[in-house]
């Protein structure tokens, strides 16, 4: 069979979210001094890999692909970039957990067989991320990561949303820039019964915020603008006295994050701390729309430019689902894939 591209991919999911990992078939881009420069290289000059793997017929809206590359920082064990349907986010918690699991369970990074905890450092486009993996019998039972500093741009920002009126939202950075919305403010709840409406309303609110305000990361001005929306429900008490909260991220072009969303959890912790609702070292369980969970806490505080920031830690689990080679036949009429409106929901206004 004549092929023009062969990629080695390990299938994985983190708490239900598909987070595949490319382990072979892609060369390290030259002359890049940081992982963010590598992100820009693939985004602006070599986007065909993302389109090939995430568009149909090989991909689908509800999945991500991660690319393992040599790190730029000598303190890191490996570098990786995240590819989503619409963007290359600087950081993603679910994808970090899945990538760390793949690195360790395949032996690309050595697993500590003398103790239950293996420590490694991932170089991401958002910065270094320290990882602790609880390992036993060659398996990563759980992975926790110390995320980059997270902070609030705006609390109770008022935005006029067509068809909805004025809505109050929070805008925060957790490795991606989120707009956070109390789902009760739009008369809905986070469950599949409201799925279609949540997607439509979430995308509409996000576009309204994009028109009204452009947040800019003070340390990397190329990280700018809201790209993702998170619906939240209020914090509650579990039967054992612990705290939990439900959220769901609306990922463009219109689908739910299946996992509790690590960067969204980090952005939410920044908002909760700014409101005095979550203290340092106070643990809460973040739940997804399918009921999967991350354990979250703030390990400390810092400053990012002019902003007060928190240092979030998130813990979850991932599982390898497949080992595969993805090929592009030289006669394939869809080398960049395609999108059809029954799955790729792009709302109009």
C-alpha positions in Angstrom: 0.0 0.0 0.0 1.5 3.4 -1.0 1.7 5.7 2.0 2.9 9.2 2.4 2.7 9.3 6.2 2.9 6.8 9.1 2.4 7.7 12.7 2.8 5.6 15.8 0.0 6.4 18.2 -0.9 5.0 21.7 -4.5 5.3 22.5 -5.4 6.5 26.0 -8.2 8.1 27.9 -8.1 10.1 31.1 -11.3 9.9 33.2 -13.2 9.3 30.0 -11.6 11.9 27.8 -9.7 10.5 24.7 -6.1 11.7 25.0 -4.1 9.8 22.4 -0.3 10.1 22.4 1.9 10.2 19.3 5.2 8.4 20.1 6.7 8.0 16.6 6.7 9.4 13.1 7.2 13.1 13.8 10.6 14.8 13.8 11.6 17.4 16.4 11.3 20.9 14.9 14.7 22.6 14.5 15.7 25.9 16.0 13.0 26.0 18.7 14.3 27.2 22.1 11.1 26.7 24.0 8.1 24.3 23.9 5.9 27.3 23.1 8.0 27.9 20.0 7.4 24.3 19.0 3.7 24.9 19.5 3.9 27.8 17.1 5.9 25.8 14.6 3.2 23.0 14.4 0.3 25.5 14.6 1.5 27.8 11.9 3.7 25.6 9.7 2.9 21.9 10.2 -0.8 21.7 11.2 -1.4 18.8 8.9 -0.7 16.2 11.7 -3.4 17.6 13.9 -5.9 17.7 11.0 -5.1 14.2 9.8 -5.6 12.7 13.3 -8.4 14.8 14.7 -10.6 15.4 11.7 -12.8 12.6 10.2 -12.4 9.9 9.0 -9.6 9.1 11.5 -10.7 11.4 14.3 -13.9 12.9 15.8 -14.8 16.0 17.8 -14.5 14.4 21.2 -10.8 13.5 21.3 -7.3 15.0 21.7 -3.9 14.0 20.4 -0.6 14.7 22.3 2.8 14.8 20.6 5.8 13.6 22.6 9.0 15.6 21.8 12.4 16.2 23.4 12.2 18.8 26.1 13.7 22.2 25.7 14.4 22.6 29.5 17.2 20.3 30.7 15.3 19.8 33.9 12.5 18.0 32.1 12.2 14.3 31.3 10.1 14.8 28.2 8.2 17.5 26.3 4.8 17.3 24.9 2.3 19.4 22.9 -1.5 19.2 23.0 -3.6 19.2 19.9 -7.3 19.8 20.1 -9.9 20.1 17.4 -9.6 23.9 17.2 -6.4 24.8 18.9 -3.1 23.9 20.5 -3.6 24.8 24.2 -0.5 25.6 26.2 -1.4 23.1 28.8 -4.1 20.4 29.5 -4.5 18.4 32.7 -6.2 15.4 31.3 -3.7 15.2 28.5 -0.8 15.6 30.9 -2.1 12.7 33.0 -2.5 10.5 29.9 0.9 11.4 28.5 2.7 10.7 31.8 0.9 7.4 32.0 1.9 6.4 28.5 5.5 7.6 29.0 5.8 5.4 32.2 3.8 2.3 31.1 5.7 2.0 27.8 9.1 2.6 29.5 9.9 5.8 27.6 10.5 7.3 31.0 11.7 4.8 33.6 9.2 3.8 36.3 10.5 3.7 39.8 10.3 0.0 40.8 11.8 0.6 44.3 8.9 2.6 45.6 5.3 3.4 44.7 5.9 7.0 43.5 7.7 7.9 40.3 8.5 11.6 39.8 9.0 13.2 36.4 9.0 16.6 34.9 7.1 17.5 31.7 8.1 20.5 29.5 4.9 22.1 28.2 4.2 25.3 26.2 2.9 26.8 29.5 6.0 25.9 31.5 7.4 23.0 33.5 4.9 20.7 35.2 6.1 18.4 38.0 4.4 15.0 38.0 4.1 12.3 40.7 2.8 8.9 39.6 1.6 6.3 42.0 2.9 3.1 40.3 2.5 -0.6 41.1 3.1 -3.7 39.1 4.0 -1.7 36.0 0.8 0.3 36.1 0.2 4.0 36.9 -2.6 3.8 39.3 -2.9 7.6 39.6 -1.0 10.7 38.4 -0.9 14.1 40.1 0.6 17.2 38.5 1.6 20.5 39.9 0.1 22.9 37.4 1.4 26.2 36.3 0.4 29.3 38.4 -3.3 30.1 37.8 -5.0 33.4 38.3 -8.2 35.5 37.8 -8.5 38.2 35.1 -12.0 39.2 36.0 -14.7 38.3 38.5 -18.3 39.0 37.8 -17.5 40.4 34.3 -20.8 41.5 32.7 -21.3 40.5 29.1 -24.3 41.1 26.9 -25.1 37.8 25.2 -27.5 37.8 22.2 -30.7 36.0 23.1 -29.7 35.7 26.8 -29.2 39.3 28.0 -26.5 40.4 30.4 -24.6 37.4 32.1 -22.0 37.6 34.8 -18.9 35.5 34.1 -15.5 35.0 35.6 -12.4 34.9 33.4 -9.3 33.0 34.7 -6.1 31.3 33.5 -5.3 27.7 34.4 -3.0 26.7 31.5 -5.7 27.9 29.1 -7.9 31.0 29.4 -11.4 30.2 30.6 -14.7 31.9 30.9 -16.5 30.4 33.9 -20.3 30.5 34.2 -22.6 29.4 37.0 -24.8 27.0 35.1 -27.8 28.1 37.2 -27.5 31.6 35.8 -28.7 30.3 32.4 -31.4 28.2 34.0 -29.7 24.8 33.3 -27.9 22.0 35.1 -24.9 19.9 34.1 -26.3 16.7 32.8 -26.8 15.0 29.5 -30.5 15.9 29.4 -29.5 19.6 28.9 -26.6 18.6 26.6 -27.7 20.3 23.3 -28.7 23.5 25.1 -25.5 23.7 27.2 -23.4 23.5 24.1 -25.4 26.1 22.2 -25.5 28.5 25.2 -21.9 27.9 26.1 -20.6 28.7 22.6 -22.8 31.8 22.4 -21.5 33.2 25.8 -17.9 32.5 24.8 -18.2 34.3 21.5 -19.8 37.3 23.3 -16.9 37.4 25.8 -14.4 37.2 22.9 -16.0 40.3 21.3 -16.0 42.2 24.6 -12.7 41.5 26.3 -9.3 40.1 25.4 -7.3 38.9 28.4 -3.5 38.7 27.9 -1.1 36.5 29.9 1.4 38.9 31.5 4.4 36.6 31.0 3.6 35.4 27.5 1.5 37.9 25.5 1.0 35.3 22.7 -1.3 33.5 25.2 -4.4 35.7 24.8 -8.1 35.6 24.5 -10.8 33.2 25.9 -10.8 29.9 24.0 -12.9 27.7 26.2 -15.9 27.9 28.5 -16.5 26.1 31.8 -20.0 25.7 33.3 -19.9 25.2 37.1 -22.3 24.1 39.8 -21.9 25.2 43.5 -19.6 23.4 45.9 -21.4 20.7 48.0 -20.6 18.4 50.9 -20.2 14.7 50.4 -21.5 12.2 53.0 -18.0 11.9 54.5 -17.8 15.6 55.0 -15.5 16.2 52.0 -16.3 18.8 49.4 -17.1 18.3 45.7 -18.3 20.3 42.8 -19.5 19.5 39.3 -18.3 21.2 36.1 -18.1 20.7 32.4 -16.0 22.4 29.8 -17.4 23.3 26.4 -14.7 22.6 23.9 -14.9 24.0 20.4 -16.4 23.2 18.0 -19.1 22.3 20.4 -18.7 19.3 22.7 -18.2 18.4 26.3 -14.9 17.5 27.9 -15.5 14.0 29.3 -13.0 14.4 32.1 -13.2 17.0 35.0 -10.7 19.1 33.1 -7.4 19.8 34.8 -6.8 23.3 33.5 -10.4 24.1 34.1 -10.1 22.8 37.7 -7.0 25.0 38.1 -8.9 28.1 36.8 -11.8 27.3 39.1 -9.5 27.0 42.1 -8.1 30.4 41.3 -11.7 31.8 41.2 -12.7 30.0 44.4 -9.6 31.2 46.2 -10.2 34.8 45.0 -13.7 34.6 46.5 -12.5 33.2 49.8 -14.3 29.9 49.2 -11.2 27.6 48.9 -8.2 27.8 51.2 -4.6 26.6 50.6 -4.3 22.8 51.1 -8.1 22.4 51.2 -9.0 19.4 49.0 -12.1 19.2 46.8 -13.3 16.7 44.3 -14.1 18.0 40.9 -16.6 15.9 38.9 -17.3 15.7 35.2 -20.5 15.4 33.3 -20.0 11.6 33.2 -19.2 11.4 36.9 -15.5 10.9 36.7 -13.3 12.7 39.2 -10.1 14.6 39.9 -8.8 15.4 43.4 -7.8 19.0 43.5 -6.1 21.4 46.0 -4.1 24.6 46.1 -0.5 24.0 47.3 0.4 27.6 47.6 0.1 31.2 46.3 2.3 33.4 44.2 2.1 36.4 41.8 2.0 36.4 38.0 2.7 39.9 36.8 0.2 42.1 38.6 -2.2 39.2 39.4 -2.5 37.2 42.7 -2.2 33.6 41.7 -2.6 30.1 43.1 -0.5 27.0 42.6 -2.9 24.2 41.8 -2.3 20.4 42.1 -4.6 18.0 40.3 -4.8 14.2 40.6 -6.5 11.7 38.3 -6.0 8.5 36.3 -5.6 7.4 32.7 -5.7 4.1 30.9 -4.0 2.9 27.7 -6.6 1.7 25.2 -4.7 0.8 22.0 -1.5 0.6 20.1 -1.8 1.6 16.5 -0.2 2.9 13.4 -2.1 5.6 11.6 -1.3 5.9 7.9 -2.1 8.2 5.0 -2.5 6.5 1.7 -1.1 8.5 -1.1 -4.3 8.2 -3.0 -6.6 9.2 -0.1 -8.8 12.1 -1.2 -8.9 13.5 2.3 -5.3 14.1 3.5 -6.5 16.7 6.0 -9.7 15.0 6.8 -13.1 16.7 6.8 -15.9 17.9 9.1 -19.6 17.5 8.8 -22.2 19.5 10.6 -24.0 16.6 12.3 -21.0 16.2 14.6 -18.9 19.4 14.3 -21.3 21.9 15.8 -20.4 25.5 14.8 -23.2 27.8 15.9 -24.1 30.9 13.9 -25.3 34.3 15.0 
